[in-house]
């Protein structure tokens, strides 16, 4: 059971306000986290993370909290505001598509993909740009990873440039657990992780990171990272080019097993 802790400062962010409101109403009603979780069809662990700003609430949870507390739509009305604060508006359409995808193929040349980042790694990535909503950004990134839980999770194929392993974001104390997370994620049969070794100086991903989402019905969707924001591409020709680039990257990359050994070697190198 996750321990209940002090509520966050509600003036820090909309996410913190939502979290503090859950704690306030729950406490006024004399409900424990465990009892509230049962009433709201969630887990005590998840509710604890919501109350401590470690997760962005889902719309379903907001609705269920209103039903559990009898708050007549209070949390349901707060939810869209929290969502806009936690994620940039241009990213929300991709977020909806990612939740519905049955397969995710992603390539990253500089950083661990967001779906596999640890909380500490994500914080170290966001911190240098000094955002006002750092903790909300971290919580939002970690929340996205919930799609990898459950039996109906999408199949995930990740290709990274070895440069990602060489760039020790946050230092050894952050990078170590992050590489362990990669190795652990790769043990799931629904996840494949490949590394393009440093000796491959030129490859099909030099133009930058991208993700291809697949669905049971309908065409694939391409998401391309940019400097200030990403974009969703639905053009057929661009999708064909992206699929070809991904195939070429897979051909240049080490196998899943060889990649795991390389990641392990980088992990060992952190302690030397």
N, C-alpha and C positions, 0 to 999 in steps of 0.2 A: 504494500500500500504506500502511495506517495504521501509524504508529510505535507500538511497544510502549513503555509507560510504567510508572512505578512503581505497585505495587498499592496500593489504598486501605487505610486502617486498618480491620481486621476488627472492631474493637470499636465502630465508629461506628453500625452498623446491621446488620440481617439481610441487606440487599442488599449491603452492603460485605463481610460475612462470606462470602456466596455468591461474590462476585467474587474475594475473596482465596483462597478454596478452589480455584477454577478455576485461578488463577495458580499456586498452590502445587503442586497435583497435576500440572499441565502441566509445570512446571519440573522436578519430581522425576523425571518420565518422560523428560525431555530433549526435549520436543516444542516446536516453535515455534508461534506463533499460526496461521500459515498452514497447517502440517501438521495441527494440531488442528482447524481449521475444516473441512478436507476430510474428516477422519474423522467429524466431528459434523454433516456436511451443512449447514454454514452458510458465511458469508464471514469472511475475516480482519477486515474492517472491523467486522462485527457482534460478533465475539468480542472485539475490542479495546474496543468500547463496553460489553460485559458486564463485562469485567475492570476497567473504569474507572468503573463505576456509572452509565453514561449510558443504559443500557437495562435494563428488567426482563426476565429470561429467560422464555421460553415453556416450557410443560410439555414440548413436543416436544424443545426444545433440552436441557433437563435430562436427559431420557431418553437422547438421543443422546450427551451428554457422559459419562454412565455407561457407555454402550457403547464409546465411544472410549477411555476411561481404564481400563475394567474395574473400576469402583469399586462395583459391586454395589448400585446403588440409592441411593448417597449423595446425589447431586444431585437425584434424583427425590424423595427424602424432604424435602430442604431446600426444594424449590420451593413447597409450600403455605404454609410459614412466611413466605417472602419475599413471596409474593403478598398475604398478610394484612397484612404490614407496609407494603407499597407502596400498597395501595388500601384504603379503608375497607370494612368488610364489607358495608355496605348497597349499595355501588357495584358489587360483583362480579357480581350478576345482570345488570345493565345492560351491563357489560363483555362478557359472553358473548354477549348479544343483539347488541351493536354489531359484534362480529366476524363474526356470521352475516348481518348485514343486507345487502341489495342496494341500498338507498337510504337516505340520511340527510338529513333536512330539519331544519335547526336555526335557531333565532332567538336572538340575544343582544342585550341592550340596554345592557350596561355594559362588556363585555370581548370581546376576540377569542375566538371559540370554541376550545375546547381542541384540537380536531383540526388547527387551523391556527396555533397558538401556536409561536413560536420558543422555544428553551431559555431564552434570556435574559429574554424576556417572562414566561414561566411562573414563573421564579425571582422576578421582580419582583412578580408577583401573589401568590405564596405568602409571601414574606418578611415583610410587615407583621404577619402573625399569629404570627410567631416559632415555627413548628413545630419539634419536636425532630428530625423526619425530613425536613428541607427538601430535601436532595439526592435522597432517595428519591421524594418527591412530584414533583419536576421530572422525574426519570427515568421515572416512571410515566406522567406526562402525555405526554412525548415518545414513549414506547413505544406508546401508543394510536394514534399517527399511522401506525404500520406498516400499518394496514388500508388506507391509501390507496396502497400500493405494489402493483404486480403487475397483471396483466391482468384479474383477477376482482375488483378493488377495487369498492366500492360507488359509486354516483353520489352526489355531495355537493351539496346546495343550501343555501347559507348566506345568511341575511338578518341584517344588523346595523343598529342605529340609528347615525346619524352621530355620536352622542355617544361611541361606541366609538373613533372616529378622533380626536375632540377630546381625550379623556382620554389624556394622554401618559404611559402607564405606564412607569416606569423612566427617563423623560426621553428626549430626542432620540436619544441613543446606543442606546437599546433600541427605541424606537418606529420609528426609521428602518428598520432591518432587518426589523422586524415588518411594516411596510406593504409593503416590497419582497416579503416572503414572500406576502402576500395577492395582490399583483399576479401573482407567479409561479404561485401555485396556480390563479388564475383563468384561466390560459392553457391548462390541461388541459381538453379538451372534456367531461370527465366531472364537472367542477366548475363551479358557477354561484355567483357572489357578487353580492349586491345590497345596496345601502345605502338605508335609509329616510332621506331628507334631513331636516335640522334644521327646515326650514320646515313639515314635517308634525308638528305639535305633539301631536296625539292620534292614536293608531293602535291596532290590535288586539293589540299586544304589550306594552302597558303593565303587564299583570299580571305580567310577568316572563319569563325565558328558558324555552324548552322545545325538545324534540327529538322528531321522529316518525321511527321506524325502519320501513322497509318490507322485506318478504321475498318470496322466490319463492313460498313456500307459507305459509298462515296469515295472520291479521290483522296490521295494523300495531300497533306498540307506542309508547306515549307516555311520555316521560320528562320530568318537571317538576322544575326546580331549586327548592331551598328554602334557608332560612338555614343550618340545621345539617346537612341532608342532602337528597338528591333522592329522588324516588319514581317507581316505574314504575306507570303507569295502564293497565289493560286494559279498563276500562269502555267499552262501545260508544258511549254518548252523549258521553262525554268526548273520545273519539277523533274523533268527528264535529265537535265544537266546535273541537278543535285543528286539524283539517284546514281548517275554514272560516276560522279565525283566520290560518292560514298563507297561504291564498289571498288574504285581505284585505291582509296584509302585502306580498305580492308585487305587489298592485295599487298600493299606496302607494309602493313602492320604485322607485328608478331602475332602468333596464335594466342588464343585465350590463356593457355597454360604457360607459354613462354612469356607472355605479358605479366602474368602473376609472379613469375620468378624474377622478372626485372623490377617490378614494384617492390617485391621483397628485398631485393638487393639494395634499392634506394632506401628502404626502411632501415636495413642494417647499417647503411652508411651514415645515417643520422647520429648514431651512437659512437662513431669512431672519430 
